[in-house]
Amino acid sequence: MRTIEREGQFHTYAYLYITAWNSFDAAQVSELGRNHHLLSANIFSAFTLEAYLNHLGKLKCDAWDILEPTLRTEQKLQLIAMTIGAAVDRGKRPFQSWTEIFRLRNFFAHGKTQEIQDVIQDPLPLDAYFPSLDPKEITRISIDATKKILEDMQCIIEFLHRSAGLPEHSVWSVGSSVSTIIESEPKGK
């Protein structure tokens, strides 16, 4: 038996980034549950962005611990961009996707039961299963749309990281730690 003392950092945003891409990869491989994997990838993209803003805000904004709980995600982006001198153009990719990323996250984070009524043209035979009655937020989800969201999320973070003057090699690191054995039993006990 040994006792190990550890300390370090865990970069939540990097872990969420891996989770988002992992969900996307699963969606590409399996048709069963594809929409659920795509939904996860989209929502984890929003989680990744907000976690990165919190990471960068803590590094670059002196009063971050006081301000952060009072700011919406959009306000966090504006404050950080102003602090690091980054020009954010919401009319062009990757920031053009910002609204879409958080719209879907907010829809599910603040989910409410919906009444849906529509008429569709279904090419399947009469004895086929009925297509699910999904809200428009779910019907917009596709492999191509999700890939665009993931790519734009990644580009936003890399842009902010560079603009903040941080080393490129560190952007996707899940963290770092130092471990020291402080006590161990001799072998054979």
KOLTOR-898238 format. One record per residue: residue number from 1; residue in one letter; x, y, z of N, C-alpha, C in turn. Coordinates in steps of 0.02 Angstrom, whole numbers, plus 50000, padded with zeros to 5 digits. Layout:
REM residues N
ATOM   i aa   nc1   nc2   nc3  cac1  cac2  cac3   cc1   cc2   cc3
ATOM NUM  A     X     Y     Z     X     Y     Z     X     Y     Z
...
This chain:
REM residues 189
ATOM   i aa   nc1   nc2   nc3  cac1  cac2  cac3   cc1   cc2   cc3
ATOM   1  M 50043 49941 50000 50000 50000 50000 50045 50062 50000
ATOM   2  R 50024 50113 49965 50062 50175 49964 50015 50234 49972
ATOM   3  T 50040 50286 49998 50002 50349 50005 50033 50398 49956
ATOM   4  I 49991 50427 49914 50015 50473 49862 49983 50541 49873
ATOM   5  E 50025 50592 49875 50001 50660 49879 50001 50689 49808
ATOM   6  R 49945 50719 49789 49939 50745 49720 49913 50816 49721
ATOM   7  E 49936 50855 49673 49908 50922 49663 49916 50941 49590
ATOM   8  G 49872 50983 49567 49874 51004 49497 49811 51039 49476
ATOM   9  Q 49800 51042 49411 49742 51075 49382 49704 51026 49338
ATOM  10  F 49639 51034 49339 49595 50997 49293 49558 51048 49251
ATOM  11  H 49569 51047 49186 49537 51094 49140 49470 51065 49117
ATOM  12  T 49418 51085 49149 49351 51059 49135 49333 51068 49062
ATOM  13  Y 49349 51126 49033 49331 51138 48963 49362 51087 48916
ATOM  14  A 49424 51066 48930 49457 51017 48886 49424 50949 48891
ATOM  15  Y 49404 50931 48951 49369 50867 48961 49301 50868 48925
ATOM  16  L 49266 50923 48930 49201 50930 48896 49210 50930 48820
ATOM  17  Y 49264 50959 48796 49280 50960 48724 49288 50888 48699
ATOM  18  I 49325 50847 48737 49334 50777 48717 49266 50742 48717
ATOM  19  T 49225 50756 48767 49158 50726 48771 49115 50745 48711
ATOM  20  A 49117 50808 48691 49078 50831 48633 49099 50793 48570
ATOM  21  W 49164 50790 48557 49187 50755 48497 49175 50680 48501
ATOM  22  N 49181 50651 48561 49167 50580 48570 49094 50565 48553
ATOM  23  S 49049 50608 48575 48978 50599 48559 48966 50604 48484
ATOM  24  F 49000 50650 48451 48994 50657 48378 49020 50595 48343
ATOM  25  D 49077 50569 48365 49105 50508 48336 49057 50450 48343
ATOM  26  A 49025 50444 48401 48976 50390 48412 48917 50398 48365
ATOM  27  A 48896 50459 48352 48839 50471 48307 48856 50450 48236
ATOM  28  Q 48917 50458 48215 48937 50440 48148 48940 50365 48138
ATOM  29  V 48954 50328 48191 48963 50256 48187 48897 50218 48191
ATOM  30  S 48851 50242 48231 48790 50205 48245 48727 50245 48228
ATOM  31  E 48683 50214 48189 48620 50248 48174 48573 50244 48234
ATOM  32  L 48579 50191 48272 48538 50183 48332 48561 50234 48384
ATOM  33  G 48516 50278 48404 48534 50330 48452 48572 50389 48424
ATOM  34  R 48576 50393 48358 48615 50446 48325 48593 50516 48349
ATOM  35  N 48528 50529 48349 48506 50596 48369 48526 50613 48441
ATOM  36  H 48525 50562 48484 48545 50574 48553 48619 50590 48559
ATOM  37  H 48660 50556 48520 48732 50571 48519 48745 50640 48490
ATOM  38  L 48708 50658 48437 48716 50724 48407 48694 50779 48456
ATOM  39  L 48638 50766 48490 48615 50813 48540 48668 50823 48594
ATOM  40  S 48696 50768 48618 48749 50772 48668 48808 50813 48643
ATOM  41  A 48829 50801 48581 48885 50838 48553 48870 50913 48551
ATOM  42  N 48809 50931 48531 48790 51001 48529 48789 51033 48599
ATOM  43  I 48759 50999 48646 48754 51027 48714 48822 51030 48747
ATOM  44  F 48863 50979 48737 48931 50981 48766 48974 51034 48732
ATOM  45  S 48958 51054 48671 48994 51110 48639 48980 51174 48678
ATOM  46  A 48918 51185 48697 48900 51244 48737 48934 51242 48805
ATOM  47  F 48933 51183 48837 48966 51175 48902 49040 51190 48895
ATOM  48  T 49071 51167 48841 49142 51178 48829 49158 51252 48824
ATOM  49  L 49117 51287 48784 49129 51359 48775 49122 51397 48841
ATOM  50  E 49070 51383 48879 49061 51419 48942 49117 51402 48991
ATOM  51  A 49137 51339 48994 49192 51320 49039 49257 51354 49018
ATOM  52  Y 49268 51361 48952 49329 51395 48929 49327 51469 48948
ATOM  53  L 49269 51500 48940 49263 51570 48959 49278 51579 49034
ATOM  54  N 49254 51533 49074 49269 51536 49146 49344 51526 49159
ATOM  55  H 49375 51481 49122 49447 51469 49128 49486 51533 49109
ATOM  56  L 49470 51560 49051 49507 51619 49026 49491 51680 49068
ATOM  57  G 49429 51687 49089 49410 51744 49131 49450 51745 49196
ATOM  58  K 49459 51687 49226 49497 51681 49288 49571 51701 49276
ATOM  59  L 49597 51684 49218 49667 51701 49202 49676 51775 49185
ATOM  60  K 49627 51806 49154 49637 51873 49125 49599 51930 49158
ATOM  61  C 49549 51915 49198 49508 51968 49228 49516 51967 49304
ATOM  62  D 49543 52020 49331 49558 52023 49403 49498 52010 49447
ATOM  63  A 49441 52036 49429 49381 52030 49471 49335 51972 49449
ATOM  64  W 49363 51924 49414 49322 51870 49385 49279 51834 49437
ATOM  65  D 49308 51818 49494 49271 51781 49544 49210 51819 49569
ATOM  66  I 49213 51884 49568 49156 51926 49588 49107 51934 49531
ATOM  67  L 49132 51945 49471 49089 51959 49413 49055 51896 49385
ATOM  68  E 49092 51841 49381 49068 51782 49345 48998 51758 49365
ATOM  69  P 48981 51755 49429 48914 51730 49446 48857 51775 49421
ATOM  70  T 48873 51838 49405 48820 51885 49385 48813 51891 49309
ATOM  71  L 48859 51861 49272 48860 51870 49199 48827 51813 49161
ATOM  72  R 48790 51831 49109 48766 51780 49062 48825 51762 49017
ATOM  73  T 48819 51708 48981 48874 51683 48939 48895 51736 48888
ATOM  74  E 48847 51768 48857 48862 51820 48807 48902 51877 48839
ATOM  75  Q 48884 51896 48899 48920 51950 48934 48991 51928 48952
ATOM  76  K 48999 51865 48969 49066 51839 48982 49110 51846 48920
ATOM  77  L 49083 51826 48863 49120 51832 48800 49139 51904 48786
ATOM  78  Q 49092 51950 48794 49106 52021 48781 49160 52049 48827
ATOM  79  L 49155 52033 48891 49204 52057 48940 49274 52029 48925
ATOM  80  I 49278 51965 48912 49343 51934 48898 49372 51961 48833
ATOM  81  A 49331 51966 48781 49355 51992 48717 49383 52063 48726
ATOM  82  M 49348 52104 48763 49371 52172 48775 49436 52172 48816
ATOM  83  T 49440 52129 48865 49499 52125 48909 49561 52103 48870
ATOM  84  I 49554 52055 48825 49613 52029 48789 49622 52062 48721
ATOM  85  G 49577 52108 48703 49583 52144 48639 49566 52101 48579
ATOM  86  A 49518 52055 48586 49498 52011 48531 49437 52040 48496
ATOM  87  A 49440 52045 48430 49384 52070 48391 49337 52011 48374
ATOM  88  V 49278 52013 48402 49229 51960 48391 49179 51984 48339
ATOM  89  D 49176 51950 48282 49130 51968 48229 49074 51916 48227
ATOM  90  R 49016 51934 48255 48960 51887 48260 48928 51873 48192
ATOM  91  G 48947 51910 48141 48919 51900 48074 48956 51849 48032
ATOM  92  K 49012 51823 48058 49053 51775 48021 49070 51716 48065
ATOM  93  R 49084 51660 48030 49108 51601 48067 49176 51618 48098
ATOM  94  P 49191 51593 48155 49154 51544 48194 49101 51573 48241
ATOM  95  F 49106 51639 48255 49060 51669 48303 48988 51672 48280
ATOM  96  Q 48977 51664 48216 48909 51662 48188 48869 51604 48219
ATOM  97  S 48903 51552 48239 48869 51493 48269 48853 51501 48343
ATOM  98  W 48878 51553 48374 48870 51563 48446 48796 51558 48467
ATOM  99  T 48753 51594 48433 48682 51594 48452 48652 51525 48446
ATOM 100  E 48667 51489 48392 48641 51422 48382 48665 51374 48437
ATOM 101  I 48727 51379 48455 48756 51335 48506 48718 51343 48571
ATOM 102  F 48707 51405 48592 48675 51417 48657 48599 51413 48653
ATOM 103  R 48570 51422 48595 48497 51414 48588 48477 51342 48604
ATOM 104  L 48514 51295 48576 48498 51224 48588 48512 51205 48661
ATOM 105  R 48567 51228 48688 48583 51215 48758 48528 51243 48804
ATOM 106  N 48507 51304 48791 48455 51335 48832 48388 51299 48825
ATOM 107  F 48372 51277 48765 48309 51241 48754 48305 51180 48799
ATOM 108  F 48360 51143 48805 48360 51082 48846 48374 51096 48919
ATOM 109  A 48415 51145 48934 48430 51161 49004 48368 51188 49039
ATOM 110  H 48325 51222 49003 48264 51252 49032 48203 51219 49001
ATOM 111  G 48208 51154 48987 48157 51117 48951 48087 51121 48980
ATOM 112  K 48040 51125 48936 47970 51127 48954 47932 51081 48906
ATOM 113  T 47878 51051 48930 47835 51011 48888 47805 51056 48834
ATOM 114  Q 47802 51031 48773 47775 51070 48717 47715 51035 48686
ATOM 115  E 47669 51074 48664 47614 51049 48623 47636 51060 48551
ATOM 116  I 47636 51006 48512 47658 51009 48442 47602 50984 48398
ATOM 117  Q 47590 51019 48345 47540 50997 48296 47568 51014 48227
ATOM 118  D 47568 50963 48183 47591 50976 48115 47562 50923 48069
ATOM 119  V 47573 50933 48005 47553 50886 47953 47615 50875 47911
ATOM 120  I 47632 50810 47900 47691 50795 47860 47673 50748 47803
ATOM 121  Q 47714 50747 47752 47709 50699 47698 47758 50644 47712
ATOM 122  D 47733 50583 47722 47776 50527 47740 47777 50476 47683
ATOM 123  P 47834 50463 47654 47839 50418 47597 47835 50344 47615
ATOM 124  L 47837 50328 47680 47838 50258 47701 47769 50225 47691
ATOM 125  P 47767 50158 47685 47703 50123 47676 47658 50130 47738
ATOM 126  L 47594 50117 47729 47545 50125 47783 47561 50086 47846
ATOM 127  D 47592 50027 47839 47605 49986 47898 47674 50001 47930
ATOM 128  A 47708 50052 47908 47773 50070 47936 47763 50108 48002
ATOM 129  Y 47817 50112 48040 47814 50150 48104 47798 50223 48090
ATOM 130  F 47771 50256 48140 47758 50328 48134 47821 50367 48152
ATOM 131  P 47837 50418 48113 47895 50459 48130 47883 50496 48196
ATOM 132  S 47935 50507 48234 47926 50540 48299 47906 50613 48290
ATOM 133  L 47869 50637 48338 47845 50706 48337 47895 50748 48378
ATOM 134  D 47946 50774 48344 47999 50811 48378 47990 50886 48370
ATOM 135  P 48010 50925 48420 48009 50997 48412 48062 51018 48361
ATOM 136  K 48054 51078 48334 48099 51102 48281 48172 51102 48303
ATOM 137  E 48185 51112 48368 48254 51112 48393 48288 51045 48380
ATOM 138  I 48250 50991 48384 48279 50925 48372 48283 50910 48297
ATOM 139  T 48234 50932 48259 48234 50917 48187 48291 50953 48151
ATOM 140  R 48318 51006 48181 48374 51042 48151 48441 51005 48160
ATOM 141  I 48443 50957 48205 48505 50923 48221 48522 50874 48164
ATOM 142  S 48583 50878 48140 48607 50831 48088 48682 50823 48097
ATOM 143  I 48710 50775 48063 48782 50765 48066 48819 50826 48040
ATOM 144  D 48797 50853 47983 48831 50912 47955 48825 50973 48000
ATOM 145  A 48765 50985 48026 48755 51044 48070 48796 51036 48134
ATOM 146  T 48798 50976 48161 48836 50965 48223 48910 50972 48211
ATOM 147  K 48934 50947 48154 49006 50955 48139 49024 51029 48134
ATOM 148  K 48981 51069 48104 48993 51141 48099 48996 51172 48168
ATOM 149  I 48950 51153 48212 48949 51179 48280 49014 51161 48316
ATOM 150  L 49035 51098 48311 49096 51076 48345 49157 51113 48318
ATOM 151  E 49162 51119 48253 49219 51154 48223 49220 51227 48244
ATOM 152  D 49161 51259 48245 49159 51329 48264 49175 51338 48338
ATOM 153  M 49151 51294 48380 49167 51296 48451 49243 51291 48460
ATOM 154  Q 49274 51245 48425 49346 51237 48429 49383 51299 48405
ATOM 155  C 49361 51327 48349 49393 51388 48322 49385 51448 48368
ATOM 156  I 49327 51454 48400 49316 51510 48448 49366 51504 48505
ATOM 157  I 49373 51446 48533 49419 51436 48589 49491 51448 48568
ATOM 158  E 49510 51421 48511 49579 51430 48488 49594 51504 48473
ATOM 159  F 49544 51539 48445 49552 51611 48432 49561 51650 48497
ATOM 160  L 49518 51637 48546 49523 51672 48610 49589 51655 48645
ATOM 161  H 49609 51593 48641 49671 51570 48672 49732 51608 48643
ATOM 162  R 49734 51611 48576 49788 51648 48542 49784 51722 48559
ATOM 163  S 49724 51750 48557 49715 51822 48571 49736 51840 48642
ATOM 164  A 49730 51793 48687 49750 51804 48757 49825 51796 48766
ATOM 165  G 49860 51775 48713 49933 51767 48717 49955 51704 48754
ATOM 166  L 49911 51654 48755 49927 51592 48789 49960 51543 48740
ATOM 167  P 50004 51499 48764 50038 51453 48719 49990 51403 48686
ATOM 168  E 49998 51395 48621 49952 51351 48583 49953 51280 48607
ATOM 169  H 50011 51255 48628 50015 51184 48648 49972 51168 48709
ATOM 170  S 49952 51219 48746 49916 51206 48809 49840 51208 48801
ATOM 171  V 49815 51228 48744 49743 51241 48739 49700 51180 48753
ATOM 172  W 49717 51122 48730 49674 51064 48739 49699 51015 48793
ATOM 173  S 49744 51038 48835 49768 50997 48889 49714 50989 48942
ATOM 174  V 49700 50927 48962 49649 50915 49013 49675 50937 49081
ATOM 175  G 49739 50945 49088 49767 50969 49151 49837 50945 49161
ATOM 176  S 49861 50958 49221 49928 50936 49239 49929 50923 49314
ATOM 177  S 49973 50879 49334 49977 50864 49406 50047 50840 49424
ATOM 178  V 50060 50844 49487 50122 50818 49516 50101 50769 49570
ATOM 179  S 50130 50709 49569 50114 50659 49620 50178 50638 49655
ATOM 180  T 50173 50629 49721 50231 50610 49761 50209 50554 49809
ATOM 181  I 50249 50501 49810 50236 50448 49859 50262 50473 49926
ATOM 182  I 50217 50477 49975 50239 50503 50040 50246 50448 50092
ATOM 183  E 50219 50389 50076 50226 50332 50122 50212 50269 50083
ATOM 184  S 50252 50217 50095 50238 50154 50062 50259 50097 50108
ATOM 185  E 50224 50040 50100 50242 49980 50137 50294 49942 50097
ATOM 186  P 50342 49913 50130 50393 49873 50094 50360 49814 50058
ATOM 187  K 50388 49790 50003 50362 49733 49966 50362 49671 50012
ATOM 188  G 50311 49630 50002 50307 49568 50039 50267 49573 50103
ATOM 189  K 50244 49630 50121 50203 49638 50181 50131 49628 50166
